[in-house]
Structures are given as C-alpha cells and as structure tokens.
Amino acid sequence: MDQITVILPKSQKEAIVSIVKKNIKTCRLKVYPNLDVCISVPEKMSSDDVYYFLNQKAWWIEEKLEVFRSTAGYSSTTEIRDGFSIRMFGEDLIFSVSTGIKNSIFREGKTIKISNINPNNQPGVMKQFETWWRKESINFLNERVRKYYPIIQKYGICFPKIQIRRMKTLWGSCNVNRNVITFNQYLIKAKPACVDYVVLHELAHFIYPNHSKQFYDFLSIYMPDWKDRKKTLDQEVVHGL
C-alpha cells in the first residue's frame, strides 16, 4: 500500500494518506475514527493526479480529523478519563471514572460508570473497558442477528456464529463455509438502524455470496431504506466522499 503526505491548510500539520488502487472509476476518500485517512483510486491514476486530488480535499480532510479528535474515547485515544466521551448506539456517552474497592463498569442513562481499584492505571482501565465493550457488542449483535435470522432460516441456513474484531474498511464480513459473521468492533458506535443494515447485509450473503443485482434486490425487499441507513452509517461513523 502506497502513502502520500498532505499538508493540512489550517494547522499546517502533515496527514499521511494510504492509497489503494482498485478497479473503480472515481476516487473514494475516507477518514476513520482512529484518524487514519485512506483513498481508493482508479488503477491507472497517476501519483501526480492523486496528489493533486488530495490537496484539493485537504480542507475537508482536516475538518473530518478535527471532528474525530473532538470526541475522545475508545477509538480515538489511549486514555479513558472522567468526563471523556464516546459514541455508542448513535449517542454521545460520558465516562464517569472513580476509585472503588473492586472493578466494575455499567451504563446508566448517558453515562458509562467505571469503578477501578486504581483508576490512574490507564492500561488496566482500558483493558477493563475493552472487555466490557466487547461483551456489549457481542450481546447486542447477537440480538440483532436473531431478529433478522428468520429471513434466511427458511433457506435451511443454520444460525451463524458471531464474532467481532477491529477492521479498518469493513463493517462486517461473512464466511459462508465456516458459518461465521465477523463484525467491526466499532459498529455499535452507530445507530441501531444502521447496525441492522449491516446485519441484514451479512446475512444476505449466505444466500447471495457476491454483490449481485439479486443480492441488492433481496436487501430492498426486506429493508427498503437500506441505502439511507448505509449513507447515515458512513457519514456519522466514518467520514467519506
């Protein structure tokens, strides 16, 4: 994977952009919550043209990076401190971190309450939070898959195993042979309606392995507004153009 350095016009700082050449007609530029910037470009596009395009979009890149930096939390910092925020299920939640006689973590309204024997031990607090986040993710995603599973159950497909991992460019992937769906662990930052789109998308792959016309017709039958949900997902959790 190639990279290009772009000077951001406002701060005059450098942004490293990863470049992936694909069989596409137009450029696709995205900024991710972890502050990665990636661009997919047509296979025959020259380096000079890519550089020119990125410099034309430098203001946009900087604006989107500032949006993610303004929300400290799971995907944008190595610290979890009292008063920091994170997005979960489409809402901005606030961390309340305190000292306790034992470690515990739970959500109360729009607050994630973390009690830790040593709250200044950031690696320990982060590990505590990641364990909780993964558990919440698995439980929620299993619940959403159970909701939409009957749509494919009638085709004789067994209920899939659900797992999560960090993924830069995908919201989910389906391994039909292993009967496994893997979701991006950042997915539950999105609104439930957007999560449902990804769930149905991956379930549909058990019937239609590729993105054929039949695949999208299937999505449209069971989720007529899937395009709107996808657009919201891309705009609110990953900024792209």
TORGU-251520 format. One record per residue (C-alpha): x, y, z. Coordinates in steps of 0.02 Angstrom, whole numbers, plus 50000, padded with zeros to 5 digits. Layout:
# residues N
XYZ/...
END
This chain:
# residues 241
500005000050000/500705016949947/500605032850051/500605051550016/500885065550140/499695080350130/499925096950219/498335102050309/497945120350269/497335126250439/498605118350557/499995115950430/500225098450502/500535083050397/499225069850362/499775053050293/498545045950169/498565027450122/498225024049939/497385008449871/497185005849683/495574997349632/494544993749478/493455009149504/493075024849402/493135038349536/494125041749694/493425036849864/494165046250011/493805041350191/494325047050364/494165034250504/493865036250692/495655030950729/496215045850622/496785035150476/496495043150306/496295031550157/495915034249974/495415021449842/495895026949666/495715020249489/497115008249443/497815019349304/497765035649402/499495043549414/500335048449577/500305066649523/498425066049495/498145057749664/499215071049748/498255084949660/496575077349711/497105075649893/497735093449902/496065099349834/495225089749976/496465094850113/495215106550198/493925092650201/495185080150273/495685092150411/493875095950455/493455077450474/495015073950576/494535088050695/492805080350717/493555063850774/494865072250884/493495082150972/492715066051036/493965057251148/493555039151181/493775021251131/494305023550950/495245040050963/496305039651121/497355028151227/496585035451385/494915034151473/494685048551593/493255055751692/492255067051577/492905059751413/491565054551290/491215040351168/489855036751044/488805021251073/487205016450983/487205033450899/487295043251062/488715052651145/489035044851316/490125051851454/491385041951556/491235043251744/492825035751817/493035033252004/494045023652133/493185008052201/493524993252312/493254982052160/493214984351972/491504986851893/490774995051739/488994998351682/487955010651584/486705021951671/485755033051551/487045042851451/488455038951572/489665024351572/490165021951754/491865014151781/492475009551954/494265003651968/495424999952114/496735010752028/495905022451901/497585030451860/498195013851789/497665017651610/498145000751535/497084992251669/495605003751644/495715002051456/495764983051469/494264983651586/493304994551464/493774984251311/493154968451395/491504976951435/491364984451259/491644967651176/490344959351287/489074973051250/489474971651064/489264952851057/487644953251156/486884967251051/487424959850884/486774942750931/485124950850974/485034959750804/485534944050710/484164934250799/482924947450741/483354945550557/483874927250554/482114920650514/482284929050343/483654916750293/483164902350407/481854896650282/483284893250160/483954879950277/485384890650343/485974887550521/486114901850644/487854909150618/489214911450747/489514929850787/491234937150820/491994954550821/493694961850781/494484978150729/494284981550543/494814997350452/493754996650295/492344984250327/490824984650441/490634965950428/491154950450334/490344933650306/491194916650295/489864905350223/490894889450237/491264892150421/489524899250456/490314914450540/489924932950531/491284944750590/490784962550635/491854977950656/492014981250843/491664999650812/489974995550734/488984998150894/489505016450890/488165017950755/486295019850774/485355003250792/484505005850623/486215006850540/486814991450634/485284982150570/485774986550392/487494978550415/486704963350499/485484960350356/486854963650228/487954949950301/486524937750324/486024940150142/487744934150090/487284916650148/486074916450001/486984927949880/488884926949908/489274942049798/488534959249771/487444954449625/485824962849571/484894948749657/485824952549818/485294970849818/483524966349765/483454954949916/484024969050030/482734980749956/481324968549987/481694966350172/482434983650205/481814996250075/482795010650154/484465001550164/485325014750056/484845028550178/485455018150325/487115014850237/487335033250198/487005037950380/488235024750439/489615030950326/489325049250368/489165047650557/490455034350599/491645035750453/491765051750352/491915048350167/491675055849996/
END
